[in-house]
Amino acid sequence: MFALAEIYSRWKGKEERAMELCKEGLKIEPKSDYGLTIRARLHYQNGELHEAYKSARSALMIELNNYEALLYHNVIGFHYASENEDINGMREY
């Protein structure tokens, strides 16, 4: 299910279907860092930065060496810190 969500997440116009598949997969396998990373990507693509950050952080709590999740986590955290001039505030973001 996540493999199909992965494909759809990179296909313009199929993001909604990708999110549906991702949610279904996470119901079955809630501790899938792969699924959480796909969800982070989809939220990021939709401009839902807070949700993307939370999904990326959840993925990293499962697998610290998930480099795509780490990228989203750090990019969004840096964006928050630079916008708010508050490097410590991104921990709560």
N, C-alpha and C positions, 0 to 999 in steps of 0.2 A: 504494500500500500504506500509506503514512504517513497519507494522508487518512482512510482507513478506521480506522486505529489511533487517529487524533485523535478521530474520532467515538466510537469505543468507549471511549476513555479518559475521556470525559465522561458515559458512560452507566452508571448504577449496575448492578453485577452483570456487566458486560462487561469488567472490567479485565484479567482473565486473557487473554482473546482479544486485547485491545489489545496486551498485552505480547508475545504470540506474533507478531502482525503486525509489531510494532516490531522484534523480533529478526530476523525474516525480511527486513525492509526494510534493516536495518543490515548484514546479510550481503552484500546487493547493493550498498548505498551506505553504507559505513562512515563516511564523512566528512560525513554529513548532519546539520547542526546541528538541523534540524527533527525528525528521528528521535530524536536524542539528547535533545532537549527533551521530547518526548513520553515517552521512557523516564524522564527525571528526574521528570516529573509523576506517572507511575505509581508509581515508587518512593516518592515523597513521600506519595502517597495511602495507600500501604501501610505508612507509618511507617518505611520503610527509608531513614533520613536520610543515612547515609554513601554508599549507592549513588546516591541522588538528587543529592547534592552532587557526586560524581564525574562523573555524566552531565551535569549542568549545567556543570561546569567544562570538560568535553570539548567541549560545544557552544560555549562561549564562546571556546575556543581556535581554533575554526573561524570563528566569526562573533561578533565582540565586540559588535555592535549587536543581538544577540538578547535582547530585553528580558525575555521570559518566563524564559529560562535565567538571566539576571542576577538576576531576582527570586528564583528558587529558591536560587541560589548565595548571595546575600546573606542571605536569611531563615535558611537553615540555618547559615551561618557565624555569624550573630549569635546564634542559638540556642545553638550550641556555645560561643561565647565567653562568653555570659552564664551558662550552666550551669557552666562550668569556671573562670570568672573569669580567662580567659586569651585575650586578644585575638590574640596571636601564634600560639597553638596552632591556630587555625582554618585556618591556611595548610596544615597537614599533615592536616587532617581530611578 
